[in-house]
Amino acid sequence: MTKYILHGGFTRIDNELNRNFWAEIIRDVPEGGSVLLVFFAAEDNISERASATIESIKTQTGDKKLNLAIATEKDFIEQLKQADAVYLHGGSTPRLLRALEKYPDLEKYLNGKTVAGSSAGAYAIGRYSPFHDDESGGEVRKGLGLLPHRVVCHYESPDMPPNPKAFSSLKNIAPELELVLLKDCEWKVFKV
């Protein structure tokens, strides 16, 4: 069984929702296990984002010893094979999708793991999502479809709401698929 965790964005905020999110990612990782941190969506400050993410995870590990690795596109598949959990950091959804689409058998390597995505990471995991005003492209985009859901991050966000026209269009696309609305810092778990 694969555990997917979709997060609405802004993991950098230190609050109870986010602390519980990091704890959920590592909950099923065994002692000495590995968490692969994927920053392919980040456009800048990658080392700063990675350091903050590592610190956030470490605050939730207690006495558990974990290996935290930063993904590289060159070694991504080998890194996935070693990982017990994978975290897809937010940033540019188009950038993340371009990177992940290079690996056509990606789902096979995620099988049986915990796979968490925040904002762009959640959009990549889902089937459909709305564009935000700061992104180019159409009104609704296709994700990888690892989860057959329509995903909306930053729902009702004062800082980064989805494009209203795109969100309205998404409501009418594939209505048979669950619509997951995630406010900033909110998250949900799906097991498949």
Long-range contacts (C-beta under 8 A, 24 or more apart in sequence): 1-112, 1-191, 1-192, 2-110, 2-111, 2-112, 2-113, 2-114, 2-115, 2-191, 2-192, 3-28, 3-113, 3-114, 3-115, 3-189, 3-190, 3-191, 4-115, 4-116, 4-117, 4-125, 4-146, 4-147, 4-189, 4-190, 4-191, 4-192, 5-114, 5-115, 5-116, 5-117, 5-187, 5-188, 5-189, 5-190, 6-116, 6-117, 6-122, 6-125, 6-126, 6-147, 6-149, 6-151, 6-153, 6-180, 6-182, 6-187, 6-188, 6-190, 7-116, 7-117, 7-118, 7-119, 7-121, 7-122, 7-153, 7-182, 7-185, 7-186, 7-187, 8-118, 8-119, 8-122, 8-153, 8-154, 8-155, 8-157, 8-182, 8-183, 8-184, 8-185, 8-186, 8-187, 9-90, 9-118, 9-119, 9-122, 9-153, 9-154, 9-157, 9-160, 9-182, 9-184, 9-185, 10-119, 10-154, 10-159, 10-184, 10-185, 11-53, 11-56, 11-89, 11-90, 11-118, 11-185, 12-49, 12-52, 13-184, 13-185, 14-56, 15-185, 17-185, 17-186, 17-187, 18-56, 18-185, 19-56, 19-59, 19-60, 20-187, 21-116, 21-118, 21-185, 21-187, 22-56, 22-57, 22-59, 22-60, 23-60, 24-114, 24-116, 24-187, 24-189, 25-57, 25-85, 25-87, 25-114, 25-116, 26-57, 26-60, 26-61, 26-64, 26-66, 26-85, 27-114, 28-84, 28-85, 28-114, 29-64, 29-66, 29-84, 29-85, 29-114, 30-84, 31-64, 31-65, 32-65, 32-66, 32-67, 33-66, 33-67, 33-84, 33-85, 34-66, 34-67, 34-68, 34-69, 34-82, 34-83, 34-84, 34-85, 35-66, 35-67, 35-68, 35-69, 35-83, 35-84, 35-85, 35-86, 35-87, 36-69, 36-70, 36-71, 36-79, 36-80, 36-82, 36-83, 36-85, 36-86, 36-87, 37-68, 37-69, 37-70, 37-71, 37-87, 37-89, 38-71, 38-86, 38-87, 38-88, 38-89, 38-121, 39-70, 39-71, 39-89, 39-91, 40-71, 40-73, 40-88, 40-95, 40-96, 40-99, 40-100, 41-88, 41-89, 41-90, 41-91, 41-92, 41-93, 41-95, 41-96, 41-99, 41-120, 41-121, 41-124, 42-89, 42-91, 42-92, 43-91, 43-92, 43-95, 49-89, 53-87, 53-89, 73-99, 73-102, 76-103, 77-103, 77-109, 80-106, 80-109, 80-110, 81-109, 83-113, 84-113, 84-114, 85-113, 85-114, 85-115, 85-116, 86-110, 86-113, 86-114, 86-115, 86-116, 87-116, 87-117, 87-118, 87-121, 88-115, 88-116, 88-117, 88-118, 88-120, 88-121, 88-122, 88-124, 88-125, 89-118, 89-120, 89-121, 90-118, 90-119, 90-120, 90-121, 90-153, 91-119, 91-120, 92-120, 92-135, 93-119, 93-120, 93-123, 93-124, 93-129, 93-135, 93-141, 94-135, 94-136, 94-137, 94-141, 95-120, 96-120, 96-121, 96-123, 96-124, 97-124, 97-141, 97-143, 97-144, 100-124, 100-144, 101-144, 106-144, 106-146, 107-144, 107-146, 110-146, 115-146, 118-153, 119-153, 119-154, 122-151, 122-153, 122-182, 123-151, 123-153, 125-151, 126-150, 126-151, 126-180, 127-151, 127-174, 127-177, 128-170, 128-173, 128-174, 128-177, 129-153, 129-162, 129-170, 130-162, 130-163, 130-166, 130-167, 130-169, 130-170, 131-162, 131-163, 131-166, 132-160, 132-161, 132-162, 132-163, 132-166, 133-163, 134-160, 139-163, 139-165, 139-166, 139-169, 139-170, 140-166, 140-169, 140-170, 140-173, 147-190, 147-192, 148-177, 148-178, 149-177, 149-178, 149-179, 149-180, 149-190, 150-174, 150-177, 150-178, 150-179, 150-180, 151-180, 151-182, 152-179, 152-180, 152-181, 152-182, 153-182, 154-182, 154-183, 154-184, 155-181, 155-182, 155-183, 155-186, 156-183, 157-183, 157-184, 159-184, 160-184
